[in-house]
Amino acid sequence: MRLRKGKWPKMRDVREAWAAAAAQVAKWRQEPVIVQTVRSAAAATVAYVVALQFSPEVAPLTAPLTALLVVQVTLYSTLTTGVRRVNSVVAGVLLAIAFSAIVGLTWWSLGLLILASLAVGHLVRVSEFVPEVAISAMLVLGVTRVGDTAWARVLETVIGAVVGLGCNLLFSPPVWVGAAGESIEDLARRMRQLMLLVGEEAGGRTPVAYAAERLYEARRLDHDIVEVDAALKQAEDSLKLNPRVREGLLHRVVLRTGLDTLEICTVVLRVLARSLTDLARTRDPDERLFERETGAAVEQLLAEVGDAVVSFAVLVTTDVSRSAESAEARLATELASATATRDKLAQLMLDEVQRDARQWQLHGAVLTEVTRILDELDMERRSDRLLEELDRCTREQSERMPSLTRMRRRLRGLRRKPRSASDRAA
Protein backbone atom coordinates (compact mmCIF):
# COMPACT_ATOMS: atom_id res chain seq x y z
CA MET A 1 0.00 0.00 0.00
CA ARG A 2 2.84 2.37 0.74
CA LEU A 3 4.31 1.78 -2.72
CA ARG A 4 1.00 2.48 -4.36
CA LYS A 5 0.55 5.65 -2.40
CA GLY A 6 4.01 6.68 -3.38
CA LYS A 7 3.35 6.01 -7.05
CA TRP A 8 0.14 8.01 -7.42
CA PRO A 9 1.73 11.46 -6.91
CA LYS A 10 4.46 10.58 -9.39
CA MET A 11 1.92 9.47 -12.00
CA ARG A 12 -0.04 12.66 -11.42
CA ASP A 13 3.12 14.72 -11.81
CA VAL A 14 3.92 12.93 -15.08
CA ARG A 15 0.41 13.60 -16.41
CA GLU A 16 0.64 17.26 -15.44
CA ALA A 17 4.03 17.52 -17.13
CA TRP A 18 2.67 15.91 -20.32
CA ALA A 19 -0.35 18.25 -20.25
CA ALA A 20 1.89 21.28 -19.80
CA ALA A 21 4.16 20.13 -22.63
CA ALA A 22 1.17 19.54 -24.92
CA ALA A 23 -0.18 23.00 -24.12
CA GLN A 24 3.22 24.54 -24.87
CA VAL A 25 3.44 22.69 -28.21
CA ALA A 26 -0.07 23.84 -29.12
CA LYS A 27 0.96 27.40 -28.30
CA TRP A 28 4.07 27.10 -30.45
CA ARG A 29 1.96 25.86 -33.37
CA GLN A 30 0.10 29.17 -33.31
CA GLU A 31 3.30 31.22 -33.49
CA PRO A 32 3.91 32.33 -37.11
CA VAL A 33 7.69 32.49 -36.67
CA ILE A 34 7.96 28.95 -35.32
CA VAL A 35 5.58 27.49 -37.90
CA GLN A 36 7.43 29.23 -40.72
CA THR A 37 10.84 28.09 -39.46
CA VAL A 38 9.93 24.41 -39.06
CA ARG A 39 8.07 24.17 -42.38
CA SER A 40 10.81 25.95 -44.33
CA ALA A 41 13.61 23.84 -42.85
CA ALA A 42 11.73 20.59 -43.53
CA ALA A 43 10.86 21.59 -47.10
CA ALA A 44 14.44 22.66 -47.89
CA THR A 45 15.85 19.37 -46.57
CA VAL A 46 13.38 17.22 -48.52
CA ALA A 47 13.97 19.25 -51.68
CA TYR A 48 17.72 18.69 -51.43
CA VAL A 49 17.29 14.92 -50.96
CA VAL A 50 14.95 14.71 -53.97
CA ALA A 51 17.24 16.87 -56.15
CA LEU A 52 20.20 14.58 -55.39
CA GLN A 53 18.32 11.79 -57.16
CA PHE A 54 17.43 13.73 -60.33
CA SER A 55 19.86 16.60 -60.82
CA PRO A 56 23.26 16.05 -62.51
CA GLU A 57 24.83 18.58 -60.17
CA VAL A 58 26.96 17.31 -57.26
CA ALA A 59 25.40 19.77 -54.80
CA PRO A 60 21.99 20.87 -56.14
CA LEU A 61 21.52 23.74 -53.73
CA THR A 62 19.06 25.54 -55.98
CA ALA A 63 16.31 23.10 -54.97
CA PRO A 64 16.50 23.75 -51.20
CA LEU A 65 16.95 27.48 -51.88
CA THR A 66 13.77 27.51 -53.96
CA ALA A 67 11.83 25.50 -51.37
CA LEU A 68 13.06 27.85 -48.66
CA LEU A 69 11.78 30.88 -50.58
CA VAL A 70 8.58 29.26 -51.81
CA VAL A 71 7.23 27.88 -48.53
CA GLN A 72 5.14 30.53 -46.81
CA VAL A 73 2.88 30.55 -43.78
CA THR A 74 -0.34 30.12 -45.78
CA LEU A 75 -1.25 27.82 -48.66
CA TYR A 76 -2.45 30.69 -50.85
CA SER A 77 0.82 32.62 -50.55
CA THR A 78 2.78 29.40 -51.17
CA LEU A 79 0.93 28.81 -54.44
CA THR A 80 1.32 32.36 -55.69
CA THR A 81 4.94 32.62 -54.55
CA GLY A 82 5.86 29.27 -56.10
CA VAL A 83 4.51 30.24 -59.51
CA ARG A 84 6.30 33.61 -59.51
CA ARG A 85 9.51 32.01 -58.27
CA VAL A 86 9.58 29.37 -61.04
CA ASN A 87 8.74 32.00 -63.66
CA SER A 88 11.59 34.22 -62.53
CA VAL A 89 14.16 31.42 -62.59
CA VAL A 90 13.06 30.09 -65.98
CA ALA A 91 13.14 33.59 -67.48
CA GLY A 92 16.64 34.17 -66.12
CA VAL A 93 17.91 30.83 -67.40
CA LEU A 94 16.53 31.42 -70.90
CA LEU A 95 18.16 34.85 -71.04
CA ALA A 96 21.49 33.36 -69.92
CA ILE A 97 21.33 30.68 -72.63
CA ALA A 98 20.62 33.33 -75.28
CA PHE A 99 23.47 35.61 -74.11
CA SER A 100 25.97 32.73 -73.85
CA ALA A 101 25.19 31.63 -77.40
CA ILE A 102 25.54 35.16 -78.82
CA VAL A 103 28.14 37.16 -76.87
CA GLY A 104 29.43 35.13 -73.92
CA LEU A 105 30.54 36.65 -70.61
CA THR A 106 32.18 40.09 -70.71
CA TRP A 107 31.82 43.19 -68.57
CA TRP A 108 29.47 44.86 -71.05
CA SER A 109 27.44 41.68 -71.74
CA LEU A 110 26.98 41.25 -67.98
CA GLY A 111 25.58 44.77 -67.74
CA LEU A 112 23.26 44.17 -70.68
CA LEU A 113 22.18 40.85 -69.15
CA ILE A 114 21.29 42.48 -65.84
CA LEU A 115 19.39 45.27 -67.60
CA ALA A 116 17.48 42.82 -69.80
CA SER A 117 16.76 40.51 -66.84
CA LEU A 118 15.25 43.27 -64.74
CA ALA A 119 13.14 44.45 -67.67
CA VAL A 120 11.92 40.92 -68.41
CA GLY A 121 11.15 40.42 -64.72
CA HIS A 122 8.72 43.32 -64.83
CA LEU A 123 7.22 42.08 -68.08
CA VAL A 124 6.48 38.58 -66.76
CA ARG A 125 5.10 40.11 -63.51
CA VAL A 126 7.06 38.16 -60.93
CA SER A 127 6.62 40.95 -58.35
CA GLU A 128 9.21 40.66 -55.58
CA PHE A 129 11.22 38.11 -57.58
CA VAL A 130 12.37 40.59 -60.24
CA PRO A 131 15.97 40.51 -58.89
CA GLU A 132 15.81 36.69 -58.99
CA VAL A 133 15.63 36.84 -62.80
CA ALA A 134 18.98 38.65 -62.93
CA ILE A 135 20.51 36.44 -60.23
CA SER A 136 19.56 33.25 -62.08
CA ALA A 137 20.87 34.62 -65.36
CA MET A 138 24.24 35.64 -63.85
CA LEU A 139 24.72 32.32 -62.04
CA VAL A 140 24.04 30.32 -65.19
CA LEU A 141 26.08 32.59 -67.46
CA GLY A 142 29.09 32.37 -65.17
CA VAL A 143 29.59 28.61 -65.50
CA THR A 144 31.43 26.77 -68.24
CA ARG A 145 28.88 24.17 -69.31
CA VAL A 146 26.03 26.55 -69.80
CA GLY A 147 23.50 24.20 -71.37
CA ASP A 148 23.72 21.40 -68.81
CA THR A 149 23.87 23.75 -65.85
CA ALA A 150 20.97 25.87 -67.11
CA TRP A 151 18.53 23.02 -67.44
CA ALA A 152 19.76 21.48 -64.19
CA ARG A 153 18.96 24.77 -62.48
CA VAL A 154 15.48 24.79 -64.00
CA LEU A 155 14.94 21.21 -62.82
CA GLU A 156 16.13 22.01 -59.30
CA THR A 157 13.88 25.06 -59.18
CA VAL A 158 10.85 23.02 -60.18
CA ILE A 159 11.73 20.36 -57.59
CA GLY A 160 12.04 22.98 -54.85
CA ALA A 161 8.75 24.61 -55.79
CA VAL A 162 6.89 21.28 -55.93
CA VAL A 163 8.31 20.15 -52.58
CA GLY A 164 7.43 23.48 -50.98
CA LEU A 165 3.88 23.26 -52.24
CA GLY A 166 3.61 19.62 -51.18
CA CYS A 167 4.61 20.49 -47.62
CA ASN A 168 1.65 22.82 -47.28
CA LEU A 169 -0.69 20.35 -49.00
CA LEU A 170 0.31 17.43 -46.78
CA PHE A 171 0.70 19.48 -43.61
CA SER A 172 -2.08 22.02 -43.81
CA PRO A 173 -0.99 25.38 -42.47
CA PRO A 174 -3.01 26.74 -39.57
CA VAL A 175 -5.82 29.19 -40.10
CA TRP A 176 -4.73 32.51 -38.64
CA VAL A 177 -8.24 33.79 -37.96
CA GLY A 178 -7.76 33.34 -34.22
CA ALA A 179 -4.61 35.48 -34.15
CA ALA A 180 -6.31 38.17 -36.25
CA GLY A 181 -9.33 38.10 -33.95
CA GLU A 182 -7.12 38.57 -30.91
CA SER A 183 -5.45 41.55 -32.60
CA ILE A 184 -8.84 43.13 -33.32
CA GLU A 185 -10.01 42.60 -29.75
CA ASP A 186 -6.76 44.03 -28.34
CA LEU A 187 -7.23 47.11 -30.52
CA ALA A 188 -10.79 47.53 -29.24
CA ARG A 189 -9.62 47.24 -25.62
CA ARG A 190 -6.94 49.89 -26.18
CA MET A 191 -9.60 52.16 -27.65
CA ARG A 192 -11.81 51.54 -24.62
CA GLN A 193 -8.95 52.33 -22.23
CA LEU A 194 -8.30 55.60 -24.05
CA MET A 195 -12.01 56.48 -23.94
CA LEU A 196 -12.02 55.92 -20.19
CA LEU A 197 -9.06 58.25 -19.75
CA VAL A 198 -10.62 60.91 -21.98
CA GLY A 199 -13.89 60.61 -20.08
CA GLU A 200 -12.19 61.00 -16.69
CA GLU A 201 -10.40 64.13 -17.84
CA ALA A 202 -13.57 65.54 -19.41
CA GLY A 203 -15.35 65.20 -16.09
CA GLY A 204 -12.82 67.29 -14.14
CA ARG A 205 -10.26 70.07 -14.39
CA THR A 206 -7.91 69.09 -17.20
CA PRO A 207 -4.77 71.06 -18.13
CA VAL A 208 -4.00 71.44 -21.81
CA ALA A 209 -0.91 69.23 -21.48
CA TYR A 210 -2.97 66.29 -20.22
CA ALA A 211 -5.56 66.68 -22.96
CA ALA A 212 -2.79 66.90 -25.58
CA GLU A 213 -1.28 63.66 -24.26
CA ARG A 214 -4.60 61.89 -24.87
CA LEU A 215 -4.55 63.31 -28.40
CA TYR A 216 -1.09 61.84 -29.00
CA GLU A 217 -2.28 58.48 -27.70
CA ALA A 218 -5.21 58.60 -30.13
CA ARG A 219 -2.79 59.30 -32.98
CA ARG A 220 -0.65 56.33 -31.95
CA LEU A 221 -3.65 54.09 -32.55
CA ASP A 222 -2.97 54.51 -36.26
CA HIS A 223 0.16 52.36 -35.84
CA ASP A 224 -1.92 49.72 -34.08
CA ILE A 225 -4.33 49.73 -37.03
CA VAL A 226 -1.41 48.96 -39.38
CA GLU A 227 -0.31 45.98 -37.27
CA VAL A 228 -3.85 44.61 -37.02
CA ASP A 229 -4.29 45.05 -40.76
CA ALA A 230 -1.14 42.96 -41.38
CA ALA A 231 -2.46 40.20 -39.10
CA LEU A 232 -5.80 40.32 -40.89
CA LYS A 233 -4.17 40.03 -44.31
CA GLN A 234 -2.36 36.93 -43.13
CA ALA A 235 -5.67 35.50 -41.87
CA GLU A 236 -7.34 36.28 -45.20
CA ASP A 237 -4.59 34.46 -47.09
CA SER A 238 -4.89 31.46 -44.77
CA LEU A 239 -8.59 31.17 -45.64
CA LYS A 240 -8.00 31.16 -49.39
CA LEU A 241 -7.72 27.73 -51.04
CA ASN A 242 -7.70 26.08 -47.61
CA PRO A 243 -9.53 22.70 -47.70
CA ARG A 244 -10.27 22.90 -43.97
CA VAL A 245 -12.26 26.11 -44.28
CA ARG A 246 -15.84 26.42 -45.45
CA GLU A 247 -17.38 29.78 -46.30
CA GLY A 248 -13.96 31.42 -46.33
CA LEU A 249 -15.34 34.49 -48.15
CA LEU A 250 -17.83 35.13 -45.36
CA HIS A 251 -15.10 34.94 -42.69
CA ARG A 252 -12.89 37.33 -44.64
CA VAL A 253 -15.68 39.85 -45.18
CA VAL A 254 -16.79 39.75 -41.53
CA LEU A 255 -13.28 40.41 -40.23
CA ARG A 256 -12.43 43.02 -42.86
CA THR A 257 -15.61 45.05 -42.39
CA GLY A 258 -15.19 44.82 -38.63
CA LEU A 259 -11.68 46.25 -38.83
CA ASP A 260 -12.90 48.98 -41.19
CA THR A 261 -15.51 49.99 -38.61
CA LEU A 262 -12.93 50.11 -35.82
CA GLU A 263 -10.62 52.15 -38.03
CA ILE A 264 -13.39 54.71 -38.58
CA CYS A 265 -14.05 54.79 -34.83
CA THR A 266 -10.33 55.35 -34.23
CA VAL A 267 -10.36 58.37 -36.53
CA VAL A 268 -13.44 59.76 -34.82
CA LEU A 269 -11.85 59.17 -31.41
CA ARG A 270 -8.82 61.16 -32.51
CA VAL A 271 -11.07 64.03 -33.61
CA LEU A 272 -12.89 63.83 -30.26
CA ALA A 273 -9.59 64.08 -28.38
CA ARG A 274 -8.68 67.08 -30.53
CA SER A 275 -11.99 68.80 -29.72
CA LEU A 276 -11.45 68.32 -26.00
CA THR A 277 -7.86 69.59 -26.32
CA ASP A 278 -9.11 72.73 -28.06
CA LEU A 279 -11.75 73.13 -25.36
CA ALA A 280 -9.07 72.83 -22.65
CA ARG A 281 -7.12 75.68 -24.27
CA THR A 282 -10.10 78.01 -23.83
CA ARG A 283 -10.39 77.23 -20.11
CA ASP A 284 -8.30 78.38 -17.18
CA PRO A 285 -6.16 75.66 -15.52
CA ASP A 286 -8.49 75.56 -12.50
CA GLU A 287 -11.69 75.65 -14.58
CA ARG A 288 -13.69 72.58 -15.55
CA LEU A 289 -14.15 71.66 -19.21
CA PHE A 290 -17.86 71.16 -18.55
CA GLU A 291 -20.18 71.77 -15.66
CA ARG A 292 -20.16 69.06 -13.03
CA GLU A 293 -23.30 67.23 -14.17
CA THR A 294 -22.40 67.56 -17.88
CA GLY A 295 -18.86 66.30 -17.26
CA ALA A 296 -20.20 63.28 -15.36
CA ALA A 297 -22.51 62.52 -18.30
CA VAL A 298 -19.58 62.76 -20.76
CA GLU A 299 -17.55 60.39 -18.61
CA GLN A 300 -20.42 57.91 -18.37
CA LEU A 301 -21.12 58.12 -22.09
CA LEU A 302 -17.52 57.45 -23.12
CA ALA A 303 -17.34 54.50 -20.72
CA GLU A 304 -20.48 53.00 -22.25
CA VAL A 305 -19.23 53.62 -25.79
CA GLY A 306 -15.93 51.95 -24.89
CA ASP A 307 -17.80 48.88 -23.63
CA ALA A 308 -19.79 48.82 -26.88
CA VAL A 309 -16.58 48.96 -28.94
CA VAL A 310 -15.20 45.91 -27.13
CA SER A 311 -18.50 44.04 -27.51
CA PHE A 312 -18.50 44.88 -31.22
CA ALA A 313 -15.00 43.43 -31.61
CA VAL A 314 -16.03 40.29 -29.73
CA LEU A 315 -19.09 39.93 -31.98
CA VAL A 316 -16.96 40.28 -35.11
CA THR A 317 -14.40 37.69 -34.00
CA THR A 318 -16.78 35.20 -32.37
CA ASP A 319 -17.72 31.97 -34.11
CA VAL A 320 -21.43 31.89 -35.00
CA SER A 321 -21.89 28.44 -33.55
CA ARG A 322 -20.62 29.39 -30.12
CA SER A 323 -21.70 32.67 -28.58
CA ALA A 324 -22.42 35.17 -31.34
CA GLU A 325 -26.04 35.56 -30.21
CA SER A 326 -25.03 36.47 -26.64
CA ALA A 327 -22.41 38.92 -27.96
CA GLU A 328 -25.00 40.52 -30.23
CA ALA A 329 -27.48 40.85 -27.36
CA ARG A 330 -24.83 42.41 -25.14
CA LEU A 331 -23.87 44.89 -27.85
CA ALA A 332 -27.52 45.85 -28.41
CA THR A 333 -27.97 46.50 -24.68
CA GLU A 334 -24.83 48.63 -24.46
CA LEU A 335 -25.74 50.65 -27.55
CA ALA A 336 -29.21 51.32 -26.14
CA SER A 337 -27.71 52.46 -22.84
CA ALA A 338 -25.15 54.68 -24.60
CA THR A 339 -27.86 56.20 -26.80
CA ALA A 340 -29.95 57.09 -23.75
CA THR A 341 -26.93 58.69 -22.09
CA ARG A 342 -26.17 60.57 -25.30
CA ASP A 343 -29.69 62.02 -25.34
CA LYS A 344 -29.32 63.06 -21.72
CA LEU A 345 -25.96 64.69 -22.49
CA ALA A 346 -27.45 66.54 -25.44
CA GLN A 347 -30.03 68.17 -23.15
CA LEU A 348 -27.40 69.02 -20.53
CA MET A 349 -25.17 70.60 -23.16
CA LEU A 350 -28.07 72.59 -24.55
CA ASP A 351 -28.83 73.97 -21.09
CA GLU A 352 -25.13 74.75 -20.51
CA VAL A 353 -24.75 76.53 -23.85
CA GLN A 354 -27.85 78.61 -23.16
CA ARG A 355 -26.27 79.77 -19.91
CA ASP A 356 -22.78 80.24 -21.36
CA ALA A 357 -22.41 80.27 -25.15
CA ARG A 358 -18.60 80.27 -25.13
CA GLN A 359 -17.16 77.58 -27.44
CA TRP A 360 -20.60 76.18 -28.19
CA GLN A 361 -19.25 74.69 -31.42
CA LEU A 362 -16.84 72.46 -29.47
CA HIS A 363 -19.69 71.22 -27.31
CA GLY A 364 -21.59 70.32 -30.45
CA ALA A 365 -18.51 68.67 -31.95
CA VAL A 366 -18.11 66.37 -28.94
CA LEU A 367 -21.73 65.31 -29.22
CA THR A 368 -21.49 64.81 -32.97
CA GLU A 369 -18.35 62.68 -32.76
CA VAL A 370 -19.80 60.36 -30.12
CA THR A 371 -22.94 60.02 -32.22
CA ARG A 372 -20.82 59.05 -35.23
CA ILE A 373 -19.21 56.23 -33.27
CA LEU A 374 -22.61 54.95 -32.17
CA ASP A 375 -23.83 55.03 -35.77
CA GLU A 376 -20.79 53.03 -36.92
CA LEU A 377 -21.45 50.36 -34.28
CA ASP A 378 -25.14 50.08 -35.14
CA MET A 379 -26.00 46.46 -36.00
CA GLU A 380 -28.44 47.27 -38.80
CA ARG A 381 -25.85 49.41 -40.49
CA ARG A 382 -23.29 46.64 -40.10
CA SER A 383 -25.68 44.10 -41.67
CA ASP A 384 -26.19 46.37 -44.68
CA ARG A 385 -22.44 46.83 -45.03
CA LEU A 386 -21.85 43.08 -44.87
CA LEU A 387 -24.40 42.43 -47.61
CA GLU A 388 -22.93 45.14 -49.81
CA GLU A 389 -19.40 43.79 -49.35
CA LEU A 390 -20.47 40.21 -50.02
CA ASP A 391 -22.25 41.29 -53.20
CA ARG A 392 -19.19 43.25 -54.33
CA CYS A 393 -16.78 40.37 -53.68
CA THR A 394 -19.08 37.87 -55.40
CA ARG A 395 -19.47 40.15 -58.40
CA GLU A 396 -15.72 40.69 -58.70
CA GLN A 397 -15.07 36.97 -58.42
CA SER A 398 -17.61 36.18 -61.14
CA GLU A 399 -16.07 38.83 -63.41
CA ARG A 400 -12.58 37.44 -62.85
CA MET A 401 -13.55 33.81 -63.47
CA PRO A 402 -16.75 33.71 -65.54
CA SER A 403 -16.34 30.09 -66.62
CA LEU A 404 -16.00 28.91 -63.02
CA THR A 405 -19.06 30.93 -62.04
CA ARG A 406 -21.13 29.36 -64.83
CA MET A 407 -20.01 25.89 -63.76
CA ARG A 408 -21.07 26.56 -60.17
CA ARG A 409 -24.48 27.76 -61.31
CA ARG A 410 -24.98 24.63 -63.39
CA LEU A 411 -24.04 22.41 -60.45
CA ARG A 412 -26.47 24.27 -58.19
CA GLY A 413 -29.18 23.89 -60.82
CA LEU A 414 -28.60 20.13 -60.99
CA ARG A 415 -28.79 19.86 -57.22
CA ARG A 416 -32.06 21.79 -57.08
CA LYS A 417 -33.61 19.94 -60.01
CA PRO A 418 -36.94 18.42 -58.87
CA ARG A 419 -37.25 14.68 -58.89
CA SER A 420 -39.43 12.93 -61.44
CA ALA A 421 -42.81 11.42 -60.61
CA SER A 422 -41.41 7.86 -60.62
CA ASP A 423 -38.69 8.92 -58.19
CA ARG A 424 -41.22 10.54 -55.88
CA ALA A 425 -43.43 7.44 -56.04
CA ALA A 426 -40.50 5.25 -55.12
C-alpha positions, 0 to 999 in steps of 0.5 A: 500500500505504501508503494502504491501511495508513493506512485500516485503522486508521481503518476499525477506529476507525469500527467501534469508535465505531459499536459503542460508540454502539450499546451506549450506545443499547441501554443508554439503551433500558433506562433507564425515564426515557429511554424514558418521556421519548421516548415521551411527547414523541412521543405528545404531538406526534402527538396535537397534529398529529392534533387540529389536523385534527379539533378546532374549537379553534385550539390543541387543547392538551388532546390532547397533554396527555392523550397526555402523561398517558396514555402510561406505561412499560408497555402495561398501565398505558397501557391502564388509565390511558387509560380512567380519564383519558377517563372523568374528562374526560368526567365533568367535561365533562358536569357542566360542561354541566349546571351551565352550563345551570342556574346558570352561573358564580358563586362558589357554583356553582364551589364546588358544581361542584368538590364534585360533581366530586370526588364523581363522580370517586370514584363512577366510580372514576378513581383518581388522576384524581379531581382531573382531573374537577374541572379539566375541569369548571372549564375548560369552565365558564369559557368562553363557548361552553360547548357547542362547547368541551365537546365539542371537549375530549372529542374532544381527550381521546379523540384524545390517549388513542388516540394514546398507546395507539397509540404503545405498540401500534406501538412495544412498550415493553420488558419490565422483567424484566431490570431487576427481576432485577438489583434482586433479585440486588443485594438478595441480594448486599447480604444476603450482604455483611451475612452475611459481616460478621456472621459475621466479628464472631461469630467474634471479640471484638465490642463492642456498638457494632459488633454494633448497627451490623450490626443497623442495616444489617439494618434498612436492608434494609427500604428496599431491599425497597421499591425492589425491590418497585417495580421488580418491580411495573413488570416485572409490568405490562410482562408483562401484555397484552404480545404479545412475552411468552409465559407472562407469568403464570409469569414474574410468579409466579416473580419475586414468590415469589422476592422474597417468599422474600428478604423473609422471609430479610431479616426473619430476618437482622434477628432474627439480628443482634438476637440477636448484639447481645443476646449481645454485651451479656452479654459483656465487651468483651475476651470472645468471643461464642462459643468459638473453634471455635464462632465459626469454625463460625458464620462459615463457616455464614453465608458459606455461607448468603450464597452460597446466597442469591445462588444462589437469586436467580440461579436466580429471575432466570435464563431457563430456556432458558439456565442455570437447571439449572446455577444449581439445581445450584449452589444444591443444592450450597451448601444441602447444604454449609450444612446440614452446617455447621449440624449441626456448629455445633449439636453445638458449641453443645450442647457449649458450653452444657453447659460454660457455660449462660449465655445458652443461649437466644441460642445456640439462637436463632442456630441457629434463625434460620439454620435458618429461612433454609435452610428458606426457600431449600429447592427443594422448598419453593419448588416447592410455593409456586410451584404454590400461587401459580399455582393461586391466580392461575389461580383468581382469573383464572377467577373474574374472567373466567368467560366468557373461561375457558370459551372457553379451555377450549373451544379447548383441547378442540378442539385435543385432539379426536382425529382421525377414522378417515378422517383417521388413514387419510389 
